[in-house]
Amino acid sequence: MIKKNKAAYKEAEEKLHEICIEDIGEEYRVLQQADDGGTHIVVAFEEQMPGNAREYIPSPFMGWRLIFLIVPGGSLEIFHPLNKQ
């Protein structure tokens, strides 16, 4: 198996934030998770995936396996609040 170059998670996360804020403009969260396939990045949106998300966020993204997650409205604020205290 040939390993591809993978950017540091923080670098990929910062780029995803930039894309989601400047180009997509919908409520979102970027999460690092793992499953049987290894560590991956999840980009979560509420209700539906924005139509232009696949255009701006390809998979794989900067060498990372990327998963789009669609959650019910209000779920991101409840389960993944921006201001964790």
C-alpha positions, -999 to 999 in steps of 0.1 A, spaced: 0 0 0 14 34 -10 10 61 16 0 96 2 13 128 17 -11 139 44 -11 175 58 -11 181 95 -46 180 109 -44 216 121 -34 228 87 -63 209 70 -87 221 97 -77 258 92 -81 255 54 -116 239 58 -126 267 82 -115 292 56 -134 275 28 -166 270 49 -166 306 60 -156 324 28 -171 301 1 -200 281 17 -214 303 44 -236 277 62 -235 265 98 -208 238 100 -183 220 123 -150 204 114 -142 173 135 -114 147 137 -128 112 142 -117 76 137 -133 44 127 -121 10 114 -106 27 84 -84 50 105 -85 87 114 -105 110 91 -120 145 90 -157 151 93 -174 183 80 -209 185 95 -237 206 82 -273 210 94 -304 198 75 -287 194 41 -253 196 25 -248 230 7 -249 226 -31 -214 239 -36 -197 219 -8 -183 192 -30 -170 218 -54 -149 235 -27 -141 205 -5 -129 174 -24 -124 140 -9 -97 131 -1 -88 166 12 -51 174 17 -44 137 20 -72 131 46 -102 109 41 -132 133 44 -167 125 54 -197 149 51 -222 145 79 -257 159 78 -274 164 112 -308 177 123 -312 215 127 -298 228 160 -277 197 167 -243 214 160 -249 241 186 -261 215 212 -235 187 206 -206 207 193 -208 243 207 -184 268 194 -177 283 228 -166 254 250 -163 266 286 
